């Protein structure tokens, strides 16, 4: 299973909902959504600037990440939603040790 970082920004509608229900309610909503695809929250932070929410999730695979993205990003409460795959140092080491035979175009 993988680890992913979700970045999201609220629309005006989303900010209004956040003001009514509070930040903890959003953590519980994401926990419940992740449980449906076998994942958990490693960390959840609100921010201000271009992005409003940063969530690191654990225990899901690409299909689970896509299911989350589809369900959450389709909400009118969000202005943007982005999923980033996170890699451990060991995974990077494994990738750097792999042999890849590749011929660039025209070679």
Backbone atoms as SQL, in Angstrom:
CREATE TABLE atoms (id INTEGER PRIMARY KEY, chain TEXT, resi INTEGER, resn TEXT, atom TEXT, x REAL, y REAL, z REAL);
INSERT INTO atoms VALUES
  (1, 'A', 1, 'UNK', 'N', 0.842, -1.185, 0.000),
  (2, 'A', 1, 'UNK', 'CA', 0.000, 0.000, 0.000),
  (3, 'A', 1, 'UNK', 'C', 0.879, 1.237, 0.000),
  (4, 'A', 2, 'UNK', 'N', 0.315, 2.293, -0.507),
  (5, 'A', 2, 'UNK', 'CA', 1.096, 3.506, -0.673),
  (6, 'A', 2, 'UNK', 'C', 0.744, 4.605, 0.301),
  (7, 'A', 3, 'UNK', 'N', 1.478, 5.685, 0.123),
  (8, 'A', 3, 'UNK', 'CA', 1.274, 6.883, 0.922),
  (9, 'A', 3, 'UNK', 'C', 1.093, 8.022, -0.077),
  (10, 'A', 4, 'UNK', 'N', 0.126, 8.878, 0.182),
  (11, 'A', 4, 'UNK', 'CA', -0.214, 9.956, -0.735),
  (12, 'A', 4, 'UNK', 'C', -0.418, 11.250, 0.041),
  (13, 'A', 5, 'UNK', 'N', -0.118, 12.371, -0.620),
  (14, 'A', 5, 'UNK', 'CA', -0.440, 13.676, -0.053),
  (15, 'A', 5, 'UNK', 'C', -1.547, 14.288, -0.896),
  (16, 'A', 6, 'UNK', 'N', -2.583, 14.709, -0.223),
  (17, 'A', 6, 'UNK', 'CA', -3.704, 15.380, -0.881),
  (18, 'A', 6, 'UNK', 'C', -3.624, 16.855, -0.542),
  (19, 'A', 7, 'UNK', 'N', -3.684, 17.687, -1.588),
  (20, 'A', 7, 'UNK', 'CA', -3.764, 19.141, -1.411),
  (21, 'A', 7, 'UNK', 'C', -5.114, 19.571, -1.969),
  (22, 'A', 8, 'UNK', 'N', -5.795, 20.410, -1.235),
  (23, 'A', 8, 'UNK', 'CA', -7.101, 20.878, -1.700),
  (24, 'A', 8, 'UNK', 'C', -7.289, 22.341, -1.333),
  (25, 'A', 9, 'UNK', 'N', -8.123, 22.991, -2.125),
  (26, 'A', 9, 'UNK', 'CA', -8.493, 24.382, -1.861),
  (27, 'A', 9, 'UNK', 'C', -10.006, 24.480, -1.888),
  (28, 'A', 10, 'UNK', 'N', -10.547, 25.174, -0.910),
  (29, 'A', 10, 'UNK', 'CA', -11.990, 25.320, -0.808),
  (30, 'A', 10, 'UNK', 'C', -12.524, 26.396, -1.742),
  (31, 'A', 11, 'UNK', 'N', -13.716, 26.173, -2.237),
  (32, 'A', 11, 'UNK', 'CA', -14.468, 27.211, -2.937),
  (33, 'A', 11, 'UNK', 'C', -15.116, 28.093, -1.865),
  (34, 'A', 12, 'UNK', 'N', -15.777, 29.136, -2.295),
  (35, 'A', 12, 'UNK', 'CA', -16.495, 29.991, -1.342),
  (36, 'A', 12, 'UNK', 'C', -17.507, 29.163, -0.562),
  (37, 'A', 13, 'UNK', 'N', -18.189, 28.270, -1.246),
  (38, 'A', 13, 'UNK', 'CA', -19.167, 27.389, -0.595),
  (39, 'A', 13, 'UNK', 'C', -18.496, 26.505, 0.452),
  (40, 'A', 14, 'UNK', 'N', -17.315, 25.996, 0.128),
  (41, 'A', 14, 'UNK', 'CA', -16.586, 25.153, 1.064),
  (42, 'A', 14, 'UNK', 'C', -16.129, 25.912, 2.293),
  (43, 'A', 15, 'UNK', 'N', -15.669, 27.140, 2.113),
  (44, 'A', 15, 'UNK', 'CA', -15.247, 27.959, 3.252),
  (45, 'A', 15, 'UNK', 'C', -16.441, 28.247, 4.158),
  (46, 'A', 16, 'UNK', 'N', -17.598, 28.504, 3.563),
  (47, 'A', 16, 'UNK', 'CA', -18.798, 28.746, 4.368),
  (48, 'A', 16, 'UNK', 'C', -19.155, 27.519, 5.188),
  (49, 'A', 17, 'UNK', 'N', -19.053, 26.332, 4.586),
  (50, 'A', 17, 'UNK', 'CA', -19.321, 25.095, 5.313),
  (51, 'A', 17, 'UNK', 'C', -18.316, 24.867, 6.427),
  (52, 'A', 18, 'UNK', 'N', -17.047, 25.171, 6.152),
  (53, 'A', 18, 'UNK', 'CA', -16.007, 25.038, 7.165),
  (54, 'A', 18, 'UNK', 'C', -16.267, 25.981, 8.332),
  (55, 'A', 19, 'UNK', 'N', -16.704, 27.186, 8.047),
  (56, 'A', 19, 'UNK', 'CA', -17.004, 28.154, 9.103),
  (57, 'A', 19, 'UNK', 'C', -18.160, 27.685, 9.974),
  (58, 'A', 20, 'UNK', 'N', -19.119, 26.979, 9.380),
  (59, 'A', 20, 'UNK', 'CA', -20.269, 26.484, 10.146),
  (60, 'A', 20, 'UNK', 'C', -19.929, 25.262, 10.986),
  (61, 'A', 21, 'UNK', 'N', -19.208, 24.307, 10.383),
  (62, 'A', 21, 'UNK', 'CA', -18.997, 23.016, 11.050),
  (63, 'A', 21, 'UNK', 'C', -17.642, 22.899, 11.754),
  (64, 'A', 22, 'UNK', 'N', -16.676, 23.725, 11.381),
  (65, 'A', 22, 'UNK', 'CA', -15.357, 23.673, 12.011),
  (66, 'A', 22, 'UNK', 'C', -14.417, 22.688, 11.357),
  (67, 'A', 23, 'UNK', 'N', -13.146, 22.828, 11.697),
  (68, 'A', 23, 'UNK', 'CA', -12.102, 22.011, 11.090),
  (69, 'A', 23, 'UNK', 'C', -12.143, 20.550, 11.483),
  (70, 'A', 24, 'UNK', 'N', -12.464, 20.268, 12.719),
  (71, 'A', 24, 'UNK', 'CA', -12.489, 18.874, 13.180),
  (72, 'A', 24, 'UNK', 'C', -13.515, 18.054, 12.411),
  (73, 'A', 25, 'UNK', 'N', -14.601, 18.687, 12.005),
  (74, 'A', 25, 'UNK', 'CA', -15.621, 17.961, 11.232),
  (75, 'A', 25, 'UNK', 'C', -15.064, 17.484, 9.892),
  (76, 'A', 26, 'UNK', 'N', -14.150, 18.262, 9.308),
  (77, 'A', 26, 'UNK', 'CA', -13.556, 17.861, 8.033),
  (78, 'A', 26, 'UNK', 'C', -12.611, 16.685, 8.234),
  (79, 'A', 27, 'UNK', 'N', -11.874, 16.688, 9.343),
  (80, 'A', 27, 'UNK', 'CA', -10.990, 15.557, 9.633),
  (81, 'A', 27, 'UNK', 'C', -11.818, 14.281, 9.744),
  (82, 'A', 28, 'UNK', 'N', -12.935, 14.354, 10.469),
  (83, 'A', 28, 'UNK', 'CA', -13.790, 13.168, 10.626),
  (84, 'A', 28, 'UNK', 'C', -14.375, 12.724, 9.289),
  (85, 'A', 29, 'UNK', 'N', -14.749, 13.671, 8.439),
  (86, 'A', 29, 'UNK', 'CA', -15.302, 13.321, 7.126),
  (87, 'A', 29, 'UNK', 'C', -14.260, 12.618, 6.259),
  (88, 'A', 30, 'UNK', 'N', -13.024, 13.092, 6.296),
  (89, 'A', 30, 'UNK', 'CA', -11.960, 12.461, 5.504),
  (90, 'A', 30, 'UNK', 'C', -11.604, 11.098, 6.092),
  (91, 'A', 31, 'UNK', 'N', -11.574, 10.986, 7.417),
  (92, 'A', 31, 'UNK', 'CA', -11.327, 9.679, 8.049),
  (93, 'A', 31, 'UNK', 'C', -12.357, 8.656, 7.589),
  (94, 'A', 32, 'UNK', 'N', -13.612, 9.059, 7.574),
  (95, 'A', 32, 'UNK', 'CA', -14.692, 8.148, 7.173),
  (96, 'A', 32, 'UNK', 'C', -14.551, 7.759, 5.698),
  (97, 'A', 33, 'UNK', 'N', -14.246, 8.734, 4.860),
  (98, 'A', 33, 'UNK', 'CA', -14.079, 8.444, 3.429),
  (99, 'A', 33, 'UNK', 'C', -12.903, 7.497, 3.202),
  (100, 'A', 34, 'UNK', 'N', -11.784, 7.742, 3.880),
  (101, 'A', 34, 'UNK', 'CA', -10.613, 6.880, 3.738),
  (102, 'A', 34, 'UNK', 'C', -10.871, 5.475, 4.241),
  (103, 'A', 35, 'UNK', 'N', -11.632, 5.339, 5.312),
  (104, 'A', 35, 'UNK', 'CA', -11.943, 4.008, 5.847),
  (105, 'A', 35, 'UNK', 'C', -12.632, 3.153, 4.788),
  (106, 'A', 36, 'UNK', 'N', -13.421, 3.795, 3.940),
  (107, 'A', 36, 'UNK', 'CA', -14.119, 3.068, 2.880),
  (108, 'A', 36, 'UNK', 'C', -13.197, 2.461, 1.844),
  (109, 'A', 37, 'UNK', 'N', -11.976, 2.993, 1.708),
  (110, 'A', 37, 'UNK', 'CA', -11.007, 2.441, 0.759),
  (111, 'A', 37, 'UNK', 'C', -9.795, 1.843, 1.486),
  (112, 'A', 38, 'UNK', 'N', -9.941, 1.621, 2.798),
  (113, 'A', 38, 'UNK', 'CA', -8.913, 0.946, 3.578),
  (114, 'A', 38, 'UNK', 'C', -7.767, 1.822, 4.046),
  (115, 'A', 39, 'UNK', 'N', -7.944, 3.140, 4.018),
  (116, 'A', 39, 'UNK', 'CA', -6.855, 4.034, 4.388),
  (117, 'A', 39, 'UNK', 'C', -7.058, 4.738, 5.716),
  (118, 'A', 40, 'UNK', 'N', -6.012, 5.418, 6.141),
  (119, 'A', 40, 'UNK', 'CA', -6.042, 6.206, 7.363),
  (120, 'A', 40, 'UNK', 'C', -5.323, 7.536, 7.122),
  (121, 'A', 41, 'UNK', 'N', -5.584, 8.475, 8.003),
  (122, 'A', 41, 'UNK', 'CA', -4.903, 9.766, 7.952),
  (123, 'A', 41, 'UNK', 'C', -3.616, 9.669, 8.756),
  (124, 'A', 42, 'UNK', 'N', -2.507, 10.048, 8.150),
  (125, 'A', 42, 'UNK', 'CA', -1.253, 10.170, 8.894),
  (126, 'A', 42, 'UNK', 'C', -1.133, 11.576, 9.472),
  (127, 'A', 43, 'UNK', 'N', -1.497, 12.569, 8.678),
  (128, 'A', 43, 'UNK', 'CA', -1.502, 13.945, 9.167),
  (129, 'A', 43, 'UNK', 'C', -2.531, 14.752, 8.384),
  (130, 'A', 44, 'UNK', 'N', -3.068, 15.777, 9.023),
  (131, 'A', 44, 'UNK', 'CA', -4.093, 16.628, 8.416),
  (132, 'A', 44, 'UNK', 'C', -3.828, 18.047, 8.893),
  (133, 'A', 45, 'UNK', 'N', -3.563, 18.934, 7.950),
  (134, 'A', 45, 'UNK', 'CA', -3.280, 20.321, 8.296),
  (135, 'A', 45, 'UNK', 'C', -4.079, 21.268, 7.414),
  (136, 'A', 46, 'UNK', 'N', -4.566, 22.333, 8.041),
  (137, 'A', 46, 'UNK', 'CA', -5.139, 23.447, 7.300),
  (138, 'A', 46, 'UNK', 'C', -4.032, 24.469, 7.083),
  (139, 'A', 47, 'UNK', 'N', -4.157, 25.244, 6.027),
  (140, 'A', 47, 'UNK', 'CA', -3.164, 26.264, 5.711),
  (141, 'A', 47, 'UNK', 'C', -3.884, 27.456, 5.098),
  (142, 'A', 48, 'UNK', 'N', -3.166, 28.524, 4.924),
  (143, 'A', 48, 'UNK', 'CA', -3.712, 29.618, 4.144),
  (144, 'A', 48, 'UNK', 'C', -2.695, 29.979, 3.085),
  (145, 'A', 49, 'UNK', 'N', -3.205, 30.409, 1.961),
  (146, 'A', 49, 'UNK', 'CA', -2.384, 30.649, 0.784),
  (147, 'A', 49, 'UNK', 'C', -3.080, 30.008, -0.399),
  (148, 'A', 50, 'UNK', 'N', -2.315, 29.483, -1.325),
  (149, 'A', 50, 'UNK', 'CA', -2.900, 28.871, -2.519),
  (150, 'A', 50, 'UNK', 'C', -3.671, 27.595, -2.192),
  (151, 'A', 51, 'UNK', 'N', -3.229, 26.853, -1.192),
  (152, 'A', 51, 'UNK', 'CA', -3.889, 25.605, -0.792),
  (153, 'A', 51, 'UNK', 'C', -4.393, 25.739, 0.635),
  (154, 'A', 52, 'UNK', 'N', -5.558, 25.130, 0.888),
  (155, 'A', 52, 'UNK', 'CA', -6.205, 25.240, 2.194),
  (156, 'A', 52, 'UNK', 'C', -6.010, 24.021, 3.085),
  (157, 'A', 53, 'UNK', 'N', -5.780, 22.851, 2.479),
  (158, 'A', 53, 'UNK', 'CA', -5.715, 21.602, 3.232),
  (159, 'A', 53, 'UNK', 'C', -4.576, 20.739, 2.690),
  (160, 'A', 54, 'UNK', 'N', -3.805, 20.153, 3.603),
  (161, 'A', 54, 'UNK', 'CA', -2.770, 19.171, 3.265),
  (162, 'A', 54, 'UNK', 'C', -3.028, 17.937, 4.116),
  (163, 'A', 55, 'UNK', 'N', -3.245, 16.797, 3.455),
  (164, 'A', 55, 'UNK', 'CA', -3.525, 15.553, 4.166),
  (165, 'A', 55, 'UNK', 'C', -2.579, 14.479, 3.646),
  (166, 'A', 56, 'UNK', 'N', -1.866, 13.817, 4.550),
  (167, 'A', 56, 'UNK', 'CA', -1.063, 12.661, 4.168),
  (168, 'A', 56, 'UNK', 'C', -1.859, 11.435, 4.577),
  (169, 'A', 57, 'UNK', 'N', -2.106, 10.562, 3.594),
  (170, 'A', 57, 'UNK', 'CA', -2.904, 9.354, 3.843),
  (171, 'A', 57, 'UNK', 'C', -2.030, 8.125, 3.653),
  (172, 'A', 58, 'UNK', 'N', -2.378, 7.071, 4.352),
  (173, 'A', 58, 'UNK', 'CA', -1.609, 5.841, 4.340),
  (174, 'A', 58, 'UNK', 'C', -2.562, 4.671, 4.143),
  (175, 'A', 59, 'UNK', 'N', -2.026, 3.590, 3.569),
  (176, 'A', 59, 'UNK', 'CA', -2.772, 2.347, 3.516),
  (177, 'A', 59, 'UNK', 'C', -3.702, 2.181, 2.329),
  (178, 'A', 60, 'UNK', 'N', -3.592, 3.060, 1.338),
  (179, 'A', 60, 'UNK', 'CA', -4.427, 2.893, 0.154),
  (180, 'A', 60, 'UNK', 'C', -3.541, 2.613, -1.048),
  (181, 'A', 61, 'UNK', 'N', -4.149, 2.150, -2.117),
  (182, 'A', 61, 'UNK', 'CA', -3.426, 1.927, -3.360),
  (183, 'A', 61, 'UNK', 'C', -3.899, 2.950, -4.386),
  (184, 'A', 62, 'UNK', 'N', -3.413, 2.833, -5.616),
  (185, 'A', 62, 'UNK', 'CA', -3.790, 3.801, -6.644),
  (186, 'A', 62, 'UNK', 'C', -5.294, 3.831, -6.884),
  (187, 'A', 63, 'UNK', 'N', -5.944, 2.675, -6.846),
  (188, 'A', 63, 'UNK', 'CA', -7.393, 2.643, -7.054),
  (189, 'A', 63, 'UNK', 'C', -8.113, 3.384, -5.930),
  (190, 'A', 64, 'UNK', 'N', -7.651, 3.194, -4.698),
  (191, 'A', 64, 'UNK', 'CA', -8.243, 3.909, -3.569),
  (192, 'A', 64, 'UNK', 'C', -8.015, 5.406, -3.670),
  (193, 'A', 65, 'UNK', 'N', -6.803, 5.801, -4.093),
  (194, 'A', 65, 'UNK', 'CA', -6.496, 7.221, -4.258),
  (195, 'A', 65, 'UNK', 'C', -7.381, 7.833, -5.342),
  (196, 'A', 66, 'UNK', 'N', -7.593, 7.082, -6.419),
  (197, 'A', 66, 'UNK', 'CA', -8.460, 7.573, -7.498),
  (198, 'A', 66, 'UNK', 'C', -9.913, 7.655, -7.051),
  (199, 'A', 67, 'UNK', 'N', -10.358, 6.681, -6.275),
  (200, 'A', 67, 'UNK', 'CA', -11.728, 6.714, -5.752),
  (201, 'A', 67, 'UNK', 'C', -11.925, 7.934, -4.859),
  (202, 'A', 68, 'UNK', 'N', -10.945, 8.216, -4.006),
  (203, 'A', 68, 'UNK', 'CA', -11.019, 9.404, -3.149),
  (204, 'A', 68, 'UNK', 'C', -11.050, 10.673, -3.997),
  (205, 'A', 69, 'UNK', 'N', -10.168, 10.750, -4.976),
  (206, 'A', 69, 'UNK', 'CA', -10.096, 11.941, -5.821),
  (207, 'A', 69, 'UNK', 'C', -11.411, 12.174, -6.539),
  (208, 'A', 70, 'UNK', 'N', -12.007, 11.117, -7.071),
  (209, 'A', 70, 'UNK', 'CA', -13.272, 11.267, -7.776),
  (210, 'A', 70, 'UNK', 'C', -14.397, 11.721, -6.871),
  (211, 'A', 71, 'UNK', 'N', -14.479, 11.111, -5.701),
  (212, 'A', 71, 'UNK', 'CA', -15.557, 11.448, -4.768),
  (213, 'A', 71, 'UNK', 'C', -15.410, 12.864, -4.219),
  (214, 'A', 72, 'UNK', 'N', -14.202, 13.212, -3.816),
  (215, 'A', 72, 'UNK', 'CA', -14.005, 14.491, -3.145),
  (216, 'A', 72, 'UNK', 'C', -13.911, 15.648, -4.129),
  (217, 'A', 73, 'UNK', 'N', -13.186, 15.462, -5.221),
  (218, 'A', 73, 'UNK', 'CA', -12.995, 16.586, -6.146),
  (219, 'A', 73, 'UNK', 'C', -14.258, 16.943, -6.906),
  (220, 'A', 74, 'UNK', 'N', -15.236, 16.059, -6.933),
  (221, 'A', 74, 'UNK', 'CA', -16.492, 16.370, -7.627),
  (222, 'A', 74, 'UNK', 'C', -17.411, 17.258, -6.787),
  (223, 'A', 75, 'UNK', 'N', -17.023, 17.525, -5.552),
  (224, 'A', 75, 'UNK', 'CA', -17.825, 18.367, -4.671),
  (225, 'A', 75, 'UNK', 'C', -17.692, 19.836, -5.057),
  (226, 'A', 76, 'UNK', 'N', -18.799, 20.557, -5.080),
  (227, 'A', 76, 'UNK', 'CA', -18.712, 21.994, -5.357),
  (228, 'A', 76, 'UNK', 'C', -18.061, 22.778, -4.216),
  (229, 'A', 77, 'UNK', 'N', -17.762, 22.106, -3.100),
  (230, 'A', 77, 'UNK', 'CA', -17.113, 22.766, -1.969),
  (231, 'A', 77, 'UNK', 'C', -15.618, 22.980, -2.207),
  (232, 'A', 78, 'UNK', 'N', -15.080, 22.350, -3.263),
  (233, 'A', 78, 'UNK', 'CA', -13.653, 22.487, -3.547),
  (234, 'A', 78, 'UNK', 'C', -13.409, 23.251, -4.837),
  (235, 'A', 79, 'UNK', 'N', -12.352, 24.036, -4.802),
  (236, 'A', 79, 'UNK', 'CA', -11.890, 24.767, -5.982),
  (237, 'A', 79, 'UNK', 'C', -10.821, 23.952, -6.707),
  (238, 'A', 80, 'UNK', 'N', -9.985, 23.222, -5.937),
  (239, 'A', 80, 'UNK', 'CA', -8.964, 22.369, -6.538),
  (240, 'A', 80, 'UNK', 'C', -8.661, 21.190, -5.620),
  (241, 'A', 81, 'UNK', 'N', -8.151, 20.122, -6.229),
  (242, 'A', 81, 'UNK', 'CA', -7.816, 18.891, -5.508),
  (243, 'A', 81, 'UNK', 'C', -6.664, 18.248, -6.254),
  (244, 'A', 82, 'UNK', 'N', -5.619, 17.860, -5.536),
  (245, 'A', 82, 'UNK', 'CA', -4.454, 17.240, -6.173),
  (246, 'A', 82, 'UNK', 'C', -3.924, 16.127, -5.289),
  (247, 'A', 83, 'UNK', 'N', -3.584, 15.001, -5.915),
  (248, 'A', 83, 'UNK', 'CA', -3.001, 13.874, -5.203),
  (249, 'A', 83, 'UNK', 'C', -1.556, 13.701, -5.651),
  (250, 'A', 84, 'UNK', 'N', -0.643, 13.577, -4.695),
  (251, 'A', 84, 'UNK', 'CA', 0.769, 13.348, -4.984),
  (252, 'A', 84, 'UNK', 'C', 1.185, 12.030, -4.352),
  (253, 'A', 85, 'UNK', 'N', 1.809, 11.166, -5.148),
  (254, 'A', 85, 'UNK', 'CA', 2.330, 9.909, -4.618),
  (255, 'A', 85, 'UNK', 'C', 3.602, 10.222, -3.836),
  (256, 'A', 86, 'UNK', 'N', 3.702, 9.679, -2.630),
  (257, 'A', 86, 'UNK', 'CA', 4.883, 9.872, -1.794),
  (258, 'A', 86, 'UNK', 'C', 5.716, 8.590, -1.798),
  (259, 'A', 87, 'UNK', 'N', 7.026, 8.749, -1.888),
  (260, 'A', 87, 'UNK', 'CA', 7.943, 7.616, -1.948),
  (261, 'A', 87, 'UNK', 'C', 8.878, 7.635, -0.747),
  (262, 'A', 88, 'UNK', 'N', 9.191, 6.469, -0.231),
  (263, 'A', 88, 'UNK', 'CA', 10.156, 6.367, 0.856),
  (264, 'A', 88, 'UNK', 'C', 11.570, 6.430, 0.267),
  (265, 'A', 89, 'UNK', 'N', 12.565, 6.752, 1.091),
  (266, 'A', 89, 'UNK', 'CA', 13.948, 6.700, 0.592),
  (267, 'A', 89, 'UNK', 'C', 14.318, 5.317, 0.042),
  (268, 'A', 90, 'UNK', 'N', 13.830, 4.256, 0.658),
  (269, 'A', 90, 'UNK', 'CA', 14.120, 2.902, 0.170),
  (270, 'A', 90, 'UNK', 'C', 13.528, 2.670, -1.213),
  (271, 'A', 91, 'UNK', 'N', 12.348, 3.213, -1.464),
  (272, 'A', 91, 'UNK', 'CA', 11.746, 3.074, -2.798),
  (273, 'A', 91, 'UNK', 'C', 12.555, 3.831, -3.846),
  (274, 'A', 92, 'UNK', 'N', 13.074, 4.990, -3.471),
  (275, 'A', 92, 'UNK', 'CA', 13.930, 5.746, -4.389),
  (276, 'A', 92, 'UNK', 'C', 15.213, 4.963, -4.659),
  (277, 'A', 93, 'UNK', 'N', 15.804, 4.387, -3.620),
  (278, 'A', 93, 'UNK', 'CA', 17.003, 3.568, -3.805),
  (279, 'A', 93, 'UNK', 'C', 16.729, 2.413, -4.760),
  (280, 'A', 94, 'UNK', 'N', 15.607, 1.752, -4.571),
  (281, 'A', 94, 'UNK', 'CA', 15.235, 0.631, -5.439),
  (282, 'A', 94, 'UNK', 'C', 15.103, 1.103, -6.884),
  (283, 'A', 95, 'UNK', 'N', 14.481, 2.241, -7.093),
  (284, 'A', 95, 'UNK', 'CA', 14.315, 2.769, -8.449),
  (285, 'A', 95, 'UNK', 'C', 15.654, 3.136, -9.071),
  (286, 'A', 96, 'UNK', 'N', 16.557, 3.700, -8.280),
  (287, 'A', 96, 'UNK', 'CA', 17.858, 4.107, -8.809),
  (288, 'A', 96, 'UNK', 'C', 18.727, 2.894, -9.147),
  (289, 'A', 97, 'UNK', 'N', 18.468, 1.759, -8.492),
  (290, 'A', 97, 'UNK', 'CA', 19.220, 0.541, -8.762),
  (291, 'A', 97, 'UNK', 'C', 18.645, -0.257, -9.937),
  (292, 'A', 98, 'UNK', 'N', 17.466, 0.103, -10.403),
  (293, 'A', 98, 'UNK', 'CA', 16.834, -0.631, -11.503),
  (294, 'A', 98, 'UNK', 'C', 17.546, -0.326, -12.822),
  (295, 'A', 99, 'UNK', 'N', 17.622, -1.329, -13.673),
  (296, 'A', 99, 'UNK', 'CA', 18.197, -1.153, -15.004),
  (297, 'A', 99, 'UNK', 'C', 17.048, -0.922, -15.983),
  (298, 'A', 100, 'UNK', 'N', 17.130, 0.197, -16.689),
  (299, 'A', 100, 'UNK', 'CA', 16.091, 0.540, -17.660),
  (300, 'A', 100, 'UNK', 'C', 16.753, 0.668, -19.021),
  (301, 'A', 101, 'UNK', 'N', 16.318, -0.138, -19.968),
  (302, 'A', 101, 'UNK', 'CA', 16.825, -0.031, -21.331),
  (303, 'A', 101, 'UNK', 'C', 15.865, 0.850, -22.117),
  (304, 'A', 102, 'UNK', 'N', 16.369, 1.996, -22.534),
  (305, 'A', 102, 'UNK', 'CA', 15.533, 2.977, -23.206),
  (306, 'A', 102, 'UNK', 'C', 16.301, 3.587, -24.357),
  (307, 'A', 103, 'UNK', 'N', 15.649, 3.691, -25.496),
  (308, 'A', 103, 'UNK', 'CA', 16.242, 4.344, -26.660),
  (309, 'A', 103, 'UNK', 'C', 15.425, 5.592, -26.954),
  (310, 'A', 104, 'UNK', 'N', 16.046, 6.787, -26.879),
  (311, 'A', 104, 'UNK', 'CA', 15.315, 8.005, -27.179),
  (312, 'A', 104, 'UNK', 'C', 14.874, 8.046, -28.643),
  (313, 'A', 105, 'UNK', 'N', 13.843, 8.818, -28.925),
  (314, 'A', 105, 'UNK', 'CA', 13.399, 8.933, -30.322),
  (315, 'A', 105, 'UNK', 'C', 14.557, 9.342, -31.239),
  (316, 'A', 106, 'UNK', 'N', 14.640, 8.698, -32.382),
  (317, 'A', 106, 'UNK', 'CA', 15.665, 9.042, -33.359),
  (318, 'A', 106, 'UNK', 'C', 17.003, 8.375, -33.125),
  (319, 'A', 107, 'UNK', 'N', 17.109, 7.516, -32.113),
  (320, 'A', 107, 'UNK', 'CA', 18.422, 6.888, -31.861),
  (321, 'A', 107, 'UNK', 'C', 18.548, 5.567, -32.592);
